[in-house]
Amino acid sequence: DVQLQASGGGLVQTGRSLRLSCAASGFTFDDYVIAWFRQAPGKEREGVSWILPSDGGTYYRDSVKGRFTISSDNAKNTVYLQMSDLKPEDTAVYYCAADRDARALVRKVSGFLHRAYFASWGQGTLVTVSS
């Protein structure tokens, strides 16, 4: 069974950094796309970044480009989200998600593939950025 565990959230001040981890198990890492989503209270869950462990391809929403970096350690089946220069608007619960079929679709859309295309989700980890 596909299992995802997000960790690494916490409380930080504006301008500081955090690294989130998504530990994956129960599936062939290279056959999936792994993504980070986030959701703030009262807002829709939005895609932040995704990575294709098979070839290292990545994507970021515009608001985090230049500040966040997604990476994968394929030997450990773990995806990371290094978040730098954090801003209060980054405050949210961050979720990692994975899907096999979505791997073939993420490069075919102009923006971020909708969350409904991701079948497997972790529990989420809270990131709070204070002003």
Backbone as a printed PyTorch tensor [residue, N CA C, xyz], in Angstrom:
tensor([[[  0.8430,  -1.1820,   0.0000],
         [  0.0000,   0.0000,   0.0000],
         [  0.8810,   1.2350,   0.0000]],

        [[  0.4580,   2.2740,  -0.7160],
         [  1.2020,   3.5140,  -0.7880],
         [  1.0930,   4.2440,   0.5420]],

        [[  2.2460,   4.6250,   1.0900],
         [  2.2910,   5.3750,   2.3340],
         [  3.1690,   6.6000,   2.1510]],

        [[  2.6900,   7.7430,   2.6380],
         [  3.4250,   8.9930,   2.5830],
         [  3.3870,   9.6340,   3.9500]],

        [[  4.5240,  10.1490,   4.3930],
         [  4.6030,  10.8010,   5.6860],
         [  5.3410,  12.1250,   5.5390]],

        [[  4.6200,  13.2170,   5.7520],
         [  5.2120,  14.5450,   5.7060],
         [  5.6910,  14.9400,   7.0960]],

        [[  6.8200,  15.6130,   7.1410],
         [  7.3700,  16.0640,   8.4090],
         [  8.2410,  17.2870,   8.1690]],

        [[  8.6150,  17.9470,   9.2500],
         [  9.5420,  19.0600,   9.1780],
         [  8.9540,  20.4340,   9.3900]],

        [[  7.6440,  20.5310,   9.5320],
         [  7.0270,  21.8240,   9.7510],
         [  7.3550,  22.3900,  11.1180]],

        [[  7.0060,  23.6480,  11.2940],
         [  7.2550,  24.3130,  12.5480],
         [  6.9370,  25.7820,  12.4590]],

        [[  7.3310,  26.5010,  13.4930],
         [  7.1230,  27.9390,  13.5890],
         [  8.4410,  28.6520,  13.3380]],

        [[  8.4490,  29.5410,  12.3570],
         [  9.6520,  30.2960,  12.0240],
         [  9.2900,  31.7460,  11.7810]],

        [[ 10.2870,  32.5880,  11.8630],
         [ 10.1110,  34.0000,  11.5660],
         [ 10.2830,  34.2680,  10.0800]],

        [[  9.6830,  35.3420,   9.6330],
         [  9.8280,  35.7660,   8.2550],
         [ 11.3000,  35.8290,   7.8660]],

        [[ 11.5990,  35.2820,   6.6890],
         [ 12.9540,  35.2990,   6.1770],
         [ 13.7910,  34.0810,   6.5080]],

        [[ 13.3020,  33.2350,   7.4000],
         [ 14.0580,  32.0380,   7.7750],
         [ 13.6980,  30.8700,   6.8630]],

        [[ 14.2950,  29.7220,   7.1460],
         [ 14.1660,  28.5600,   6.2810],
         [ 13.6620,  27.3410,   7.0340]],

        [[ 13.0390,  26.4440,   6.3010],
         [ 12.6270,  25.1400,   6.7890],
         [ 12.8040,  24.1270,   5.6710]],

        [[ 13.0530,  22.8930,   6.0460],
         [ 13.0890,  21.8010,   5.0880],
         [ 12.0300,  20.7760,   5.4640]],

        [[ 11.1130,  20.5380,   4.5500],
         [ 10.0970,  19.5200,   4.7270],
         [ 10.5440,  18.2250,   4.0720]],

        [[ 10.1200,  17.1140,   4.6520],
         [ 10.4360,  15.8020,   4.1160],
         [  9.1610,  15.0260,   3.8540]],

        [[  9.1690,  14.2480,   2.8030],
         [  8.0800,  13.3380,   2.4860],
         [  8.6810,  11.9630,   2.2860]],

        [[  8.4720,  11.0990,   3.2460],
         [  8.9750,   9.7360,   3.1760],
         [  7.9260,   8.8460,   2.5360]],

        [[  8.3190,   8.1570,   1.4910],
         [  7.3980,   7.3380,   0.7140],
         [  7.7610,   5.8680,   0.8410]],

        [[  6.7510,   5.0290,   0.8020],
         [  6.9640,   3.5910,   0.8280],
         [  5.7840,   2.9020,   0.1690]],

        [[  5.9940,   1.6550,  -0.2110],
         [  4.9180,   0.8490,  -0.7390],
         [  4.6760,   0.9740,  -2.2270]],

        [[  5.5710,   1.6390,  -2.9400],
         [  5.4210,   1.7680,  -4.3840],
         [  6.7670,   2.0130,  -5.0230]],

        [[  6.7940,   1.8610,  -6.3210],
         [  8.0150,   2.0960,  -7.0750],
         [  8.1770,   3.5880,  -7.3130]],

        [[  9.1700,   4.1600,  -6.6710],
         [  9.3630,   5.5990,  -6.6510],
         [  9.4070,   6.2080,  -8.0430]],

        [[ 10.1220,   5.5840,  -8.9470],
         [ 10.3170,   6.1340, -10.2840],
         [  9.0420,   6.1620, -11.1180]],

        [[  8.0320,   5.4400, -10.7270],
         [  6.7960,   5.3670, -11.5050],
         [  5.7840,   6.4330, -11.1180]],

        [[  6.1190,   7.3190, -10.1920],
         [  5.1860,   8.2790,  -9.6450],
         [  5.6830,   9.7050,  -9.8000]],

        [[  4.7410,  10.6300,  -9.7660],
         [  5.0510,  12.0260,  -9.5160],
         [  4.7710,  12.2940,  -8.0380]],

        [[  5.6670,  13.0210,  -7.3930],
         [  5.5190,  13.3970,  -5.9950],
         [  5.3480,  14.9080,  -5.9470]],

        [[  4.3590,  15.3720,  -5.2140],
         [  4.0340,  16.7940,  -5.1910],
         [  3.8410,  17.2820,  -3.7720]],

        [[  4.0580,  18.5710,  -3.5940],
         [  3.7220,  19.2700,  -2.3630],
         [  2.5480,  20.1960,  -2.6290]],

        [[  1.5390,  20.0920,  -1.7930],
         [  0.4120,  21.0080,  -1.7730],
         [  0.3830,  21.7120,  -0.4240]],

        [[ -0.3380,  22.8110,  -0.3720],
         [ -0.5170,  23.4950,   0.9040],
         [ -1.9300,  24.0490,   0.9920]],

        [[ -2.4050,  24.1940,   2.2230],
         [ -3.7430,  24.7030,   2.4440],
         [ -3.7580,  25.5670,   3.6950]],

        [[ -4.1420,  26.8090,   3.5120],
         [ -4.3370,  27.7260,   4.6170],
         [ -5.8110,  27.7290,   5.0090]],

        [[ -6.1290,  28.0860,   6.2530],
         [ -7.5360,  28.1100,   6.6710],
         [ -8.3910,  28.9830,   5.7610]],

        [[ -9.5100,  28.4450,   5.3290],
         [-10.4170,  29.1810,   4.4820],
         [-10.0270,  29.2650,   3.0270]],

        [[ -8.9380,  28.6210,   2.6440],
         [ -8.4720,  28.6710,   1.2660],
         [ -8.4320,  27.2720,   0.6680]],

        [[ -8.4500,  27.2220,  -0.6410],
         [ -8.3410,  25.9520,  -1.3340],
         [ -6.9260,  25.4000,  -1.2320]],

        [[ -6.8380,  24.0880,  -1.2630],
         [ -5.5370,  23.4460,  -1.3150],
         [ -4.8980,  23.7330,  -2.6760]],

        [[ -3.6720,  24.2140,  -2.6600],
         [ -3.0110,  24.6100,  -3.8850],
         [ -1.6820,  23.8890,  -4.0520]],

        [[ -1.3540,  23.6030,  -5.2950],
         [ -0.0910,  22.9660,  -5.5830],
         [  1.0670,  23.9210,  -5.3920]],

        [[  2.1410,  23.4130,  -4.8210],
         [  3.3420,  24.1890,  -4.5690],
         [  4.4660,  23.7880,  -5.5140]],

        [[  4.7150,  22.4940,  -5.6020],
         [  5.8190,  21.9980,  -6.3970],
         [  5.6250,  20.5100,  -6.6440]],

        [[  6.1980,  20.0260,  -7.7310],
         [  6.2340,  18.5880,  -7.9610],
         [  7.5790,  18.1840,  -8.5400]],

        [[  7.8490,  16.8990,  -8.4400],
         [  9.0810,  16.3400,  -8.9690],
         [  8.8030,  14.9560,  -9.5410]],

        [[  9.4970,  14.6450, -10.6210],
         [  9.4900,  13.3100, -11.2020],
         [ 10.7980,  12.6310, -10.8110]],

        [[ 10.7610,  11.7340,  -9.8200],
         [ 12.0150,  11.0730,  -9.4280],
         [ 12.7010,  10.3410, -10.5640]],

        [[ 11.9510,   9.9340, -11.5780],
         [ 12.5350,   9.1870, -12.6770],
         [ 13.5540,   9.9870, -13.4620]],

        [[ 13.3230,  11.2900, -13.6310],
         [ 14.2410,  12.0910, -14.4320],
         [ 14.6380,  13.4080, -13.7840]],

        [[ 14.1120,  13.7030, -12.6040],
         [ 14.4680,  14.9210, -11.9060],
         [ 13.7200,  16.1600, -12.3370]],

        [[ 12.7550,  16.0280, -13.2220],
         [ 11.9780,  17.1730, -13.6460],
         [ 11.2010,  17.7820, -12.4980]],

        [[ 11.1070,  19.1110, -12.4740],
         [ 10.4600,  19.8230, -11.3750],
         [  9.5640,  20.9260, -11.8990]],

        [[  8.6990,  21.3940, -11.0140],
         [  7.8100,  22.5040, -11.3210],
         [  7.4870,  23.2350, -10.0290]],

        [[  7.3270,  24.5700, -10.1170],
         [  7.0040,  25.3990,  -8.9650],
         [  5.9210,  26.3990,  -9.3290]],

        [[  5.0460,  26.6810,  -8.3930],
         [  4.1330,  27.7840,  -8.6000],
         [  4.9230,  29.0830,  -8.5340]],

        [[  4.4200,  30.1020,  -9.2120],
         [  5.1840,  31.3260,  -9.3760],
         [  5.5770,  31.9650,  -8.0470]],

        [[  4.7160,  31.8940,  -7.0580],
         [  4.9570,  32.6060,  -5.8140],
         [  6.1100,  32.0290,  -4.9950]],

        [[  6.5680,  30.8270,  -5.3170],
         [  7.6690,  30.2240,  -4.5650],
         [  8.9280,  30.0560,  -5.3990]],

        [[  8.8820,  30.3840,  -6.6660],
         [ 10.0650,  30.2570,  -7.5070],
         [ 11.1970,  31.1210,  -6.9750]],

        [[ 12.3780,  30.5400,  -6.9220],
         [ 13.5310,  31.2360,  -6.3980],
         [ 13.6850,  31.1400,  -4.9010]],

        [[ 12.6600,  30.6840,  -4.2030],
         [ 12.7160,  30.5370,  -2.7540],
         [ 12.6590,  29.0830,  -2.3040]],

        [[ 11.8900,  28.2640,  -3.0000],
         [ 11.7170,  26.8590,  -2.6380],
         [ 12.4530,  25.9810,  -3.6380]],

        [[ 12.9760,  24.8660,  -3.1520],
         [ 13.6300,  23.8870,  -3.9980],
         [ 13.1370,  22.4990,  -3.6290]],

        [[ 12.6400,  21.7700,  -4.6110],
         [ 12.2180,  20.3980,  -4.3920],
         [ 13.3180,  19.4680,  -4.8850]],

        [[ 13.5280,  18.3830,  -4.1780],
         [ 14.5420,  17.4180,  -4.5590],
         [ 14.1160,  16.0360,  -4.0940]],

        [[ 14.7770,  15.0200,  -4.6050],
         [ 14.4790,  13.6540,  -4.2120],
         [ 15.7570,  12.8950,  -3.9280]],

        [[ 15.6950,  12.0560,  -2.9250],
         [ 16.7400,  11.0890,  -2.6460],
         [ 16.1420,   9.7370,  -2.9880]],

        [[ 16.4170,   9.2830,  -4.1870],
         [ 15.7400,   8.0880,  -4.6770],
         [ 16.1090,   6.8390,  -3.8830]],

        [[ 17.3330,   6.7920,  -3.3740],
         [ 17.7390,   5.6380,  -2.5790],
         [ 16.9450,   5.5410,  -1.2860]],

        [[ 16.5080,   6.6720,  -0.7590],
         [ 15.7420,   6.7060,   0.4790],
         [ 14.2410,   6.8420,   0.2480]],

        [[ 13.8300,   6.9300,  -1.0050],
         [ 12.4180,   7.1480,  -1.3340],
         [ 11.8490,   8.3390,  -0.5650]],

        [[ 12.5910,   9.4230,  -0.5890],
         [ 12.2120,  10.6130,   0.1510],
         [ 12.3100,  11.8340,  -0.7510]],

        [[ 11.3120,  12.6970,  -0.6640],
         [ 11.2870,  13.9670,  -1.3710],
         [ 11.3620,  15.0850,  -0.3460]],

        [[ 12.1250,  16.1160,  -0.6650],
         [ 12.3180,  17.2410,   0.2250],
         [ 11.7910,  18.5140,  -0.4200]],

        [[ 11.3750,  19.4280,   0.4250],
         [ 11.0500,  20.7750,  -0.0070],
         [ 11.8280,  21.7380,   0.8710]],

        [[ 12.8880,  22.2940,   0.3130],
         [ 13.6890,  23.2840,   1.0170],
         [ 13.0520,  24.6460,   0.8000]],

        [[ 12.6010,  25.2560,   1.8700],
         [ 11.9040,  26.5290,   1.8130],
         [ 12.7780,  27.6050,   2.4330]],

        [[ 13.1080,  28.6040,   1.6350],
         [ 13.9440,  29.7060,   2.0860],
         [ 13.1740,  31.0150,   1.9620]],

        [[ 13.6540,  32.0320,   2.6750],
         [ 13.0190,  33.3490,   2.6440],
         [ 11.5140,  33.2320,   2.8540]],

        [[ 11.1390,  32.5360,   3.8960],
         [  9.7220,  32.2990,   4.1490],
         [  8.9850,  33.5850,   4.4640]],

        [[  7.7490,  33.6340,   4.0210],
         [  6.8940,  34.7910,   4.1840],
         [  5.6220,  34.3800,   4.9110]],

        [[  4.9480,  35.3200,   5.5750],
         [  3.7030,  34.9710,   6.2570],
         [  2.6840,  34.2930,   5.3440]],

        [[  2.6460,  34.6630,   4.0860],
         [  1.7060,  34.0430,   3.1690],
         [  2.0280,  32.5900,   2.8490]],

        [[  3.1880,  32.1060,   3.2860],
         [  3.5160,  30.6940,   3.1500],
         [  2.9050,  29.8450,   4.2620]],

        [[  2.3190,  30.4750,   5.2590],
         [  1.7180,  29.7450,   6.3690],
         [  0.5930,  28.8520,   5.8690]],

        [[  0.6830,  27.5700,   6.1690],
         [ -0.3020,  26.6010,   5.7040],
         [  0.0670,  25.2290,   6.2490]],

        [[ -0.8660,  24.3030,   6.1170],
         [ -0.5430,  22.8970,   6.2760],
         [ -0.0180,  22.4010,   4.9380]],

        [[  1.1400,  21.8020,   4.9610],
         [  1.7710,  21.2970,   3.7490],
         [  1.5840,  19.7900,   3.6680]],

        [[  1.1150,  19.3370,   2.5290],
         [  0.8540,  17.9260,   2.2840],
         [  1.7300,  17.4310,   1.1400]],

        [[  2.2230,  16.2250,   1.2640],
         [  2.8170,  15.5840,   0.1040],
         [  1.8140,  14.6210,  -0.4960]],

        [[  1.8880,  14.4680,  -1.7920],
         [  0.9600,  13.6380,  -2.5310],
         [  1.7070,  12.9110,  -3.6320]],

        [[  1.1410,  11.8010,  -4.0690],
         [  1.7720,  11.0070,  -5.1090],
         [  0.7180,  10.3490,  -5.9710]],

        [[  1.0680,  10.1320,  -7.2090],
         [  0.1650,   9.4340,  -8.1130],
         [  0.9540,   8.8270,  -9.2550]],

        [[  0.5150,   7.6630,  -9.6830],
         [  1.1520,   6.9870, -10.7980],
         [  0.6600,   7.5280, -12.1430]],

        [[ -0.6390,   7.6160, -12.3050],
         [ -1.1880,   8.0720, -13.5780],
         [ -0.8710,   9.5380, -13.8510]],

        [[ -0.8240,  10.3470, -12.7960],
         [ -0.5540,  11.7690, -12.9760],
         [  0.8360,  12.0400, -13.5130]],

        [[  1.7430,  11.0940, -13.3640],
         [  3.0970,  11.2830, -13.8640],
         [  3.1020,  11.5970, -15.3600]],

        [[  2.1820,  10.9980, -16.0930],
         [  2.1020,  11.2190, -17.5270],
         [  1.3550,  12.4860, -17.9000]],

        [[  0.7770,  13.1840, -16.9320],
         [ -0.0620,  14.3380, -17.2070],
         [  0.5430,  15.6680, -16.7940]],

        [[  1.4350,  15.6700, -15.8300],
         [  1.8740,  16.9310, -15.2390],
         [  2.5580,  17.8510, -16.2380]],

        [[  3.2010,  17.3130, -17.2260],
         [  3.8680,  18.1400, -18.2330],
         [  2.9470,  18.5450, -19.3750]],

        [[  1.7240,  18.0710, -19.3490],
         [  0.7800,  18.3810, -20.4160],
         [ -0.1460,  19.5300, -20.0830]],

        [[ -0.0710,  20.0580, -18.8650],
         [ -0.9130,  21.1780, -18.4610],
         [ -0.0510,  22.4220, -18.3270]],

        [[ -0.6950,  23.5790, -18.5030],
         [  0.0430,  24.8360, -18.4660],
         [  0.4420,  25.2450, -17.0600]],

        [[ -0.3560,  24.8400, -16.0810],
         [ -0.0710,  25.1670, -14.6990],
         [  0.1220,  23.9250, -13.8590]],

        [[ -0.4430,  23.9530, -12.6540],
         [ -0.3040,  22.8430, -11.7340],
         [ -1.4910,  21.9060, -11.8740]],

        [[ -1.2100,  20.6310, -11.9990],
         [ -2.2660,  19.6360, -12.0930],
         [ -3.1180,  19.6550, -10.8330]],

        [[ -4.4290,  19.6170, -11.0150],
         [ -5.3510,  19.7310,  -9.8940],
         [ -5.1560,  18.6090,  -8.8850]],

        [[ -5.4150,  18.9260,  -7.6290],
         [ -5.2100,  17.9660,  -6.5500],
         [ -6.0250,  16.6940,  -6.6980]],

        [[ -7.1470,  16.7560,  -7.4230],
         [ -7.9730,  15.5710,  -7.6060],
         [ -7.2620,  14.4710,  -8.3760]],

        [[ -6.2150,  14.8130,  -9.0960],
         [ -5.4710,  13.8170,  -9.8520],
         [ -4.5000,  13.0180,  -8.9900]],

        [[ -4.3040,  13.4320,  -7.7570],
         [ -3.3750,  12.7480,  -6.8680],
         [ -4.1540,  11.8620,  -5.9090]],

        [[ -3.9080,  10.5770,  -5.9830],
         [ -4.6930,   9.6180,  -5.2280],
         [ -4.1740,   9.3720,  -3.8170]],

        [[ -2.8850,   9.5310,  -3.5870],
         [ -2.2710,   9.2030,  -2.3060],
         [ -1.7650,  10.4650,  -1.6330]],

        [[ -2.0540,  10.5750,  -0.3380],
         [ -1.7220,  11.7780,   0.4270],
         [ -1.1310,  11.4240,   1.7740]],

        [[ -0.1930,  12.2410,   2.2080],
         [  0.3070,  12.1470,   3.5560],
         [ -0.5710,  12.9130,   4.5210]],

        [[ -0.1720,  12.9320,   5.7870],
         [ -0.9860,  13.5370,   6.8360],
         [ -0.8930,  15.0560,   6.8690]],

        [[  0.1770,  15.6130,   6.3730],
         [  0.3610,  17.0460,   6.4000],
         [  1.1980,  17.4960,   7.5820]],

        [[  1.9050,  18.5980,   7.4000],
         [  2.7130,  19.1830,   8.4520],
         [  2.5310,  20.6960,   8.4190]],

        [[  2.3610,  21.2890,   9.5820],
         [  2.0150,  22.7030,   9.6740],
         [  3.2600,  23.5760,   9.6400]],

        [[  3.2360,  24.5600,   8.7580],
         [  4.2690,  25.5820,   8.6830],
         [  3.6250,  26.9090,   9.0530]],

        [[  4.1580,  27.5570,  10.0680],
         [  3.6720,  28.8580,  10.4940],
         [  4.8160,  29.8560,  10.4160]],

        [[  4.6060,  30.9160,   9.6630],
         [  5.6170,  31.9530,   9.4880],
         [  5.0970,  33.2120,  10.1530]],

        [[  5.7730,  33.6400,  11.1750],
         [  5.3580,  34.8160,  11.9280],
         [  5.9670,  36.0670,  11.3280]],

        [[  5.2370,  37.1620,  11.4430],
         [  5.7140,  38.4430,  10.9400],
         [  6.4750,  39.2090,  11.9940]]])
